[in-house]
Amino acid sequence: MSGTRLIQPGLSRRKFIKGIGASMVAAPFLNALTGCTSDGSSHRTRLVLLGTTGGVTWWPSTTRTSSSSAIMVGETMYLIDVGQGSTTRLTQAFNTGDSYTGSGSTTFLKNLKALFLTHLHQDHTADYPALLLIGVGSGMNGDDPLQVIGPCNRGQLEINKTGFPVDGVIWTDSSDPSWITPTPGTAQMTETVWQAFAQTINNMTLDAAYPDFRKTVQCTEIGTPLATQDSPTCPATPPFEIYRDDLVQVTATLVDHHQVYPAFAFRFDTDDGSIVFSGDTGPETNGNLQTLADGADILVHEVIDRVWIDYKFPEPSPLKTHMLEAHTAIDAVGAVAESCRVKTLVLNHIVPGDTPMPRLLEAGKNFSGRLIVGEDLMQIGI
């Protein structure tokens, strides 16, 4: 695990932002069309929603791609998750140059500073290999490697709670016995991308003068591996710092995504305001999310449609219980946002992706702040 750091919970959050009175540019219940933006693009610090659905599928009757967001502070970019389709949205949002004038495709990622992964489900990581493999040709090849900050090895394989038999479990393969595991973390996931695409990477470096791909990223794992299979996955966890530079401080805490561990929420504090991402979580987090998000300008929170769950699982089943416990129903998210004392709630990771707007607006129940229904490519300034 050369070049990899491990950050474990336990550090207290120290807010360095002085004022959190920023106003939002979006109107209540704003629903932007795909490809349109609010005037958030004029703000120094802004949230850019790249993918606003989730799930291990491509949903019908929607243009939403899977979970991913960017925070821009001036010209500096920070990414949160890279679900399926999100790198296409990334280039649509930021690749506005002209290839014939030396700007555009080969440079638009030069100011991408860090990627933060809330957890390692594929609807949050499916485009990670694409970012690693193609980003190097789009400016992600400077002197400073991209900081990739994400979950550590889970430590223990999940218990089978599906009610169905399991045919087999995938283990990684390595000459290093310590890296043979069914629960690899961010660093090992990254290393296996290089291995899986070794043929093309070697060709690019030997035949096309590309830099050493492995030196374009630096992984930092966060969390502590579980001691036993049935260890709690969302114990009370004070926010702890995982990243800091001259523009942003990032803190994290654990959230409750059923057996997915570690699963994190992130808070980004800037001089202009604060943005919190819930990650995938049920509504009960042992108070972790409330402590992390307290007083934030924006809470970007996942939602799932209870009507769809009842349709998909008409009878009680372990999978139905999983869906309700691992995610937050639309009619429950407003109370979560209210308990976090945030100013604006932005719906994200909308499942299913074609959830009707009237049901999404039910998220405003029990929330006294501003509600925004997220759409791909929407920009919200603070």
KANORMO-V704564 format. One record per residue. N is the residue number from 1. RES is the residue in three letters. PSI is psi in whole degrees, 0 to 359 (NA if undefined). OMEGA is omega in whole degrees, -180 to 180 (none if undefined). Layout:
N_RES_PSI_OMEGA, N_RES_PSI_OMEGA
This chain:
1_MET_41_-180, 2_SER_137_178, 3_GLY_11_-178, 4_THR_137_176, 5_ARG_158_177, 6_LEU_125_175, 7_ILE_127_-180, 8_GLN_150_178, 9_PRO_156_177, 10_GLY_342_178, 11_LEU_137_179, 12_SER_149_179, 13_ARG_135_176, 14_ARG_108_-179, 15_LYS_130_176, 16_PHE_359_178, 17_ILE_139_-176, 18_LYS_327_-177, 19_GLY_135_180, 20_ILE_49_-178, 21_GLY_21_-176, 22_ALA_147_179, 23_SER_153_-180, 24_MET_149_-177, 25_VAL_341_-175, 26_ALA_145_178, 27_ALA_161_176, 28_PRO_138_178, 29_PHE_27_179, 30_LEU_134_176, 31_ASN_99_-178, 32_ALA_148_175, 33_LEU_152_177, 34_THR_132_-180, 35_GLY_349_179, 36_CYS_158_177, 37_THR_157_165, 38_SER_182_179, 39_ASP_19_175, 40_GLY_339_-179, 41_SER_343_-180, 42_SER_353_-178, 43_HIS_147_177, 44_ARG_314_177, 45_THR_126_-177, 46_ARG_152_175, 47_LEU_129_177, 48_VAL_116_179, 49_LEU_118_-179, 50_LEU_314_177, 51_GLY_133_-170, 52_THR_14_173, 53_THR_183_179, 54_GLY_182_179, 55_GLY_156_-178, 56_VAL_70_-179, 57_THR_175_165, 58_TRP_116_-173, 59_TRP_146_177, 60_PRO_160_170, 61_SER_35_177, 62_THR_152_175, 63_THR_5_-179, 64_ARG_138_169, 65_THR_177_-170, 66_SER_172_-160, 67_SER_121_174, 68_SER_144_177, 69_SER_159_173, 70_ALA_145_168, 71_ILE_127_175, 72_MET_128_172, 73_VAL_102_-169, 74_GLY_235_179, 75_GLU_0_-176, 76_THR_136_-174, 77_MET_140_173, 78_TYR_131_-179, 79_LEU_145_174, 80_ILE_110_179, 81_ASP_155_-179, 82_VAL_71_179, 83_GLY_176_-175, 84_GLN_131_-180, 85_GLY_350_-171, 86_SER_332_179, 87_THR_333_172, 88_THR_316_176, 89_ARG_325_180, 90_LEU_315_180, 91_THR_327_176, 92_GLN_324_-177, 93_ALA_326_-168, 94_PHE_345_-175, 95_ASN_76_-172, 96_THR_10_-177, 97_GLY_196_-178, 98_ASP_120_-177, 99_SER_334_-176, 100_TYR_351_179, 101_THR_7_177, 102_GLY_3_176, 103_SER_176_175, 104_GLY_233_-163, 105_SER_325_-175, 106_THR_358_-174, 107_THR_352_-166, 108_PHE_346_177, 109_LEU_12_-176, 110_LYS_337_180, 111_ASN_12_174, 112_LEU_117_-171, 113_LYS_323_-175, 114_ALA_150_174, 115_LEU_131_-180, 116_PHE_127_-180, 117_LEU_121_-179, 118_THR_320_175, 119_HIS_177_-168, 120_LEU_20_171, 121_HIS_149_-173, 122_GLN_335_178, 123_ASP_3_173, 124_HIS_353_-175, 125_THR_358_-172, 126_ALA_327_179, 127_ASP_8_177, 128_TYR_313_176, 129_PRO_321_179, 130_ALA_318_179, 131_LEU_317_-179, 132_LEU_320_-173, 133_LEU_325_-176, 134_ILE_332_-179, 135_GLY_329_-179, 136_VAL_336_177, 137_GLY_8_-178, 138_SER_26_176, 139_GLY_353_-178, 140_MET_54_-175, 141_ASN_29_-178, 142_GLY_190_-178, 143_ASP_329_-179, 144_ASP_121_-179, 145_PRO_153_173, 146_LEU_128_176, 147_GLN_119_179, 148_VAL_116_-173, 149_ILE_117_-176, 150_GLY_183_-173, 151_PRO_149_174, 152_CYS_177_171, 153_ASN_134_-179, 154_ARG_328_178, 155_GLY_326_-179, 156_GLN_141_176, 157_LEU_144_179, 158_GLU_156_172, 159_ILE_140_178, 160_ASN_106_179, 161_LYS_15_-175, 162_THR_336_-172, 163_GLY_1_180, 164_PHE_151_177, 165_PRO_150_178, 166_VAL_125_-176, 167_ASP_328_-178, 168_GLY_163_180, 169_VAL_135_180, 170_ILE_132_175, 171_TRP_147_173, 172_THR_161_179, 173_ASP_134_-178, 174_SER_152_173, 175_SER_345_176, 176_ASP_111_-177, 177_PRO_329_-179, 178_SER_346_-179, 179_TRP_6_175, 180_ILE_110_-169, 181_THR_151_172, 182_PRO_1_-174, 183_THR_56_-176, 184_PRO_150_177, 185_GLY_193_-173, 186_THR_316_-177, 187_ALA_317_-179, 188_GLN_325_174, 189_MET_317_180, 190_THR_315_-179, 191_GLU_321_-179, 192_THR_336_172, 193_VAL_313_178, 194_TRP_319_-179, 195_GLN_316_-177, 196_ALA_327_-177, 197_PHE_28_-176, 198_ALA_321_-176, 199_GLN_310_-178, 200_THR_325_179, 201_ILE_315_179, 202_ASN_321_177, 203_ASN_317_-179, 204_MET_323_-179, 205_THR_323_-176, 206_LEU_335_-173, 207_ASP_341_-176, 208_ALA_12_173, 209_ALA_28_175, 210_TYR_155_178, 211_PRO_173_176, 212_ASP_111_-176, 213_PHE_322_-175, 214_ARG_337_-179, 215_LYS_0_-179, 216_THR_350_180, 217_VAL_153_174, 218_GLN_117_-176, 219_CYS_138_171, 220_THR_120_179, 221_GLU_141_179, 222_ILE_147_-179, 223_GLY_177_179, 224_THR_124_-180, 225_PRO_145_179, 226_LEU_145_180, 227_ALA_324_-179, 228_THR_165_-179, 229_GLN_325_-176, 230_ASP_18_175, 231_SER_146_179, 232_PRO_140_-177, 233_THR_350_179, 234_CYS_61_175, 235_PRO_161_176, 236_ALA_124_-173, 237_THR_111_176, 238_PRO_145_177, 239_PRO_141_180, 240_PHE_146_-176, 241_GLU_135_178, 242_ILE_346_-177, 243_TYR_147_175, 244_ARG_137_167, 245_ASP_196_-175, 246_ASP_357_-179, 247_LEU_333_-171, 248_VAL_148_168, 249_GLN_134_-179, 250_VAL_127_176, 251_THR_161_-174, 252_ALA_161_169, 253_THR_166_177, 254_LEU_144_171, 255_VAL_174_-171, 256_ASP_97_177, 257_HIS_49_179, 258_HIS_236_-177, 259_GLN_356_179, 260_VAL_120_-178, 261_TYR_140_-11, 262_PRO_145_174, 263_ALA_128_-170, 264_PHE_152_161, 265_ALA_149_-179, 266_PHE_145_173, 267_ARG_130_177, 268_PHE_117_177, 269_ASP_127_177, 270_THR_174_177, 271_ASP_340_-177, 272_ASP_341_-178, 273_GLY_190_-172, 274_SER_141_180, 275_ILE_132_180, 276_VAL_137_175, 277_PHE_123_-178, 278_SER_337_-166, 279_GLY_192_177, 280_ASP_126_-176, 281_THR_150_166, 282_GLY_174_-176, 283_PRO_342_-178, 284_GLU_118_-177, 285_THR_25_-178, 286_ASN_26_-179, 287_GLY_1_-177, 288_ASN_312_-178, 289_LEU_321_-180, 290_GLN_320_179, 291_THR_316_-179, 292_LEU_316_-170, 293_ALA_358_-172, 294_ASP_119_175, 295_GLY_11_-178, 296_ALA_155_176, 297_ASP_317_-176, 298_ILE_133_169, 299_LEU_115_175, 300_VAL_112_-170, 301_HIS_140_177, 302_GLU_154_174, 303_VAL_152_175, 304_ILE_146_-176, 305_ASP_116_-180, 306_ARG_327_178, 307_VAL_318_179, 308_TRP_320_178, 309_ILE_316_-180, 310_ASP_326_178, 311_TYR_317_-177, 312_LYS_327_-178, 313_PHE_78_-175, 314_PRO_334_180, 315_GLU_153_176, 316_PRO_138_180, 317_SER_159_177, 318_PRO_324_-179, 319_LEU_324_177, 320_LYS_317_177, 321_THR_318_178, 322_HIS_313_-177, 323_MET_322_-177, 324_LEU_331_-179, 325_GLU_331_-176, 326_ALA_351_-178, 327_HIS_172_-178, 328_THR_120_-180, 329_ALA_151_-179, 330_ILE_317_-175, 331_ASP_358_179, 332_ALA_343_-172, 333_VAL_331_179, 334_GLY_317_179, 335_ALA_324_177, 336_VAL_312_-180, 337_ALA_321_179, 338_GLU_319_-180, 339_SER_339_177, 340_CYS_352_179, 341_ARG_42_179, 342_VAL_160_-178, 343_LYS_322_-175, 344_THR_135_176, 345_LEU_123_178, 346_VAL_120_179, 347_LEU_135_-177, 348_ASN_170_-180, 349_HIS_51_-176, 350_ILE_120_-178, 351_VAL_127_-5, 352_PRO_165_-176, 353_GLY_340_179, 354_ASP_28_177, 355_THR_130_-178, 356_PRO_145_-178, 357_MET_318_-180, 358_PRO_324_179, 359_ARG_323_178, 360_LEU_326_-180, 361_LEU_346_175, 362_GLU_346_178, 363_ALA_341_179, 364_GLY_349_178, 365_LYS_136_176, 366_ASN_18_177, 367_PHE_126_-176, 368_SER_356_-179, 369_GLY_201_-177, 370_ARG_134_180, 371_LEU_132_175, 372_ILE_125_174, 373_VAL_111_-174, 374_GLY_145_174, 375_GLU_149_177, 376_ASP_135_177, 377_LEU_7_174, 378_MET_140_177, 379_GLN_132_-177, 380_ILE_121_-177, 381_GLY_154_172, 382_ILE_NA_none
